[in-house]
Amino acid sequence: MQKYSPIFISYNTAQQIPTNCNSITFINAGTSIVYLENVTLQPNQSFSIDGNYCEYTEQVISMRFSPYDPDLQNNLIVVKKVYL
């Protein structure tokens, strides 16, 4: 049996997000639009990439938010499944 740990990270500015995990979920918890490479996340929308048992990815994902608007809140939550 392989042990793993969930990691929770919150972003509010554009980032290059390293995956370094087995699976990763992106949750747009803000009111602005999030762009992950070519994937668009509307507010309250999520997107997951799941690996099979013992798989691991080291991809870096480019993330940005919709153009600045003082009435919108940037908040992307990332949940990673990392093997110990």
C-alpha positions as CSV (number, residue, x, y, z in Angstrom):
1,M,0.0,0.0,0.0
2,Q,1.3,3.5,-1.0
3,K,0.9,6.4,1.5
4,Y,0.0,9.8,0.2
5,S,-0.8,13.3,1.5
6,P,-3.2,15.9,0.2
7,I,-1.8,19.4,-0.2
8,F,-4.0,22.5,-0.3
9,I,-2.7,25.7,-1.9
10,S,-4.5,29.0,-2.6
11,Y,-3.5,31.5,-5.3
12,N,-4.7,35.0,-6.0
13,T,-2.2,36.2,-8.6
14,A,-1.0,34.7,-12.0
15,Q,1.5,31.8,-11.4
16,Q,3.4,29.0,-13.0
17,I,2.0,26.0,-10.9
18,P,4.3,23.0,-10.6
19,T,2.3,19.8,-10.4
20,N,4.7,17.3,-8.9
21,C,1.9,15.0,-7.9
22,N,-0.3,12.0,-8.8
23,S,-3.5,14.0,-9.2
24,I,-4.5,17.7,-9.0
25,T,-7.7,19.6,-8.7
26,F,-8.2,23.3,-9.5
27,I,-11.2,25.0,-7.9
28,N,-12.2,28.6,-8.9
29,A,-13.4,29.9,-5.5
30,G,-13.3,33.5,-6.6
31,T,-15.6,35.7,-8.8
32,S,-13.1,36.2,-11.6
33,I,-12.4,33.8,-14.5
34,V,-9.3,31.5,-14.2
35,Y,-7.3,30.4,-17.2
36,L,-5.2,27.2,-16.9
37,E,-3.3,26.9,-20.2
38,N,-6.3,26.4,-22.6
39,V,-8.9,25.5,-19.9
40,T,-11.3,28.2,-18.7
41,L,-12.8,28.0,-15.2
42,Q,-15.8,30.1,-14.4
43,P,-16.5,31.0,-10.8
44,N,-17.4,27.8,-8.7
45,Q,-16.1,25.5,-11.5
46,S,-13.4,22.9,-11.0
47,F,-11.1,20.8,-13.2
48,S,-9.2,17.7,-12.2
49,I,-6.3,15.7,-13.7
50,D,-6.1,12.2,-12.1
51,G,-3.2,9.7,-12.4
52,N,-3.3,6.0,-12.1
53,Y,-1.8,4.2,-9.1
54,C,1.9,5.2,-8.6
55,E,1.9,7.6,-11.5
56,Y,3.5,11.0,-11.1
57,T,3.6,14.1,-13.2
58,E,6.1,17.0,-13.1
59,Q,4.3,19.3,-15.6
60,V,4.2,23.1,-14.9
61,I,0.8,24.7,-15.6
62,S,0.4,28.3,-16.5
63,M,-2.4,30.0,-14.6
64,R,-3.8,33.5,-14.9
65,F,-7.0,35.4,-14.0
66,S,-9.3,37.5,-16.1
67,P,-8.2,41.1,-16.6
68,Y,-8.2,43.2,-13.4
69,D,-11.5,44.4,-12.1
70,P,-11.8,45.8,-8.6
71,D,-15.2,44.2,-8.2
72,L,-13.9,40.7,-8.8
73,Q,-12.0,38.4,-6.4
74,N,-9.2,36.2,-7.6
75,N,-9.1,32.8,-5.7
76,L,-7.9,29.6,-7.1
77,I,-7.6,26.6,-4.7
78,V,-5.4,23.7,-5.8
79,V,-5.5,20.3,-4.2
80,K,-2.7,17.9,-5.0
81,K,-2.4,14.2,-4.1
82,V,1.3,13.6,-3.3
83,Y,2.9,10.2,-2.5
84,L,5.0,10.1,0.6
